Amino acid sequence: MSSKIYKQLRKSLVFGTTLCATMFFLISSANAIKINDNMSISGFLDMSAGANLVDDDVSAFAGYDQLEVDFKFAFDKLSAKADIEAKPGSKSGDAIKFESASISYALSDQLSITTGRFLSCIGFEAAEPTDMFQYSYSTGIPYPGYHNGVAISVSPSDMIGIYASVVSGVWDSADTDLKSPGFEAQLSLMPIEGLTAKVGFAGDMVPEAIDEKTKKATDGYLKSEINAWVMYETGPITVAGEVDVLSNWGAAEVGGLHFLGMANVGLTDEIAVTARFSGAKMEEEDMLTSVTVSPSYAINDNWGALLEVKQHLSEGGGTEIAIESIMTF
């Protein structure tokens, strides 16, 4: 991500109706196609190529990763957003689906409510490639994704934001059953210029089930994640750190930890370099770690490219190399 683009879009990291905004790689929203005063369209086309190297085994790939078209509507205090996503699917064609669709209403300048299918607020790294500093996700990333529900955002000041949601399923984006709802909450702080800190909690009840090994019924339990991250940006330098504490993960009484640290340095207005160290440690399992280095280049306001080398430090992990190109509109 170039330093210039990041500075422009860093201003969007505030506590608006989503409260979960992250870093934008290119100016997709600023360059949205305006249809009329109430409607605009934006999106991106993501393509990549690369190779995975594990010992003597080399597997290469190339193709388009994703096309997304976002429809945005605004009517005074009422707004809505619907995202259509197309990814490579079966031989018969691409998989096209509604990724999200939500309606937001601003009850006041400080309070808004959102309902529909929307993205989780948990996590430093973003769901979309346009919002990432590099190509890949951190090792062991545990975030929730899109889910169905109702969310409330409160911003009592420019330095404080509060978010809470009730959803049908935190980690299962296809879940629409309200018999066992999940919930999220997050506190956001921007105490000084350039500093953002967020701490959040996500929890979802796992219902009773039959243990496949013992064939006995297991009690339901709360699967949860505590997420905390901090980011500081000064001039061309951005640094961030994150920790996730996981409870009842995969099975009752099984916990774990996910972590990352990253730095992004803008060498010029168009060229930047990102370095990241990340990993995860689950109970009774070996720690997994990786190091990522990714230079990027902003060709113009709508087109960017990056190179990534990701080295897995764990035994037998191998190396991943990728080149990515993203065009936004």
Buried (B, 14 or more C-beta within 10 A) or exposed (E): BBBBBBBBBBEBBBBBBBBBBBBBBBBBBBEBEEEEEBBBEBBBBBBBEBBBBEEEEEEEEEEBBBBBBBBBBBEEEEBBBBBBBBBEEEEEEBEEEEBBBBBBBBEEEBBBBBBBBBBBBBBBBBBBBBBBBBBBBBBBBBBBBBBBBBBBBBBEEEEBBBBBBEBBBBBBBEBEEEEEBBBBBBBBBBEEEEBBBBBBBBBBBBEEEEEEEEEEEBEEBEBBBBBBBBBBBEEBBBBBBBBBBBBBBEEBEBBBBBBBBBBBBBEEEBBBBBBBBBBBBBEEEEEBBBBBBBBBBBEEBBBBBBBBBBBBEBEEBBBBBBBBBBBBB
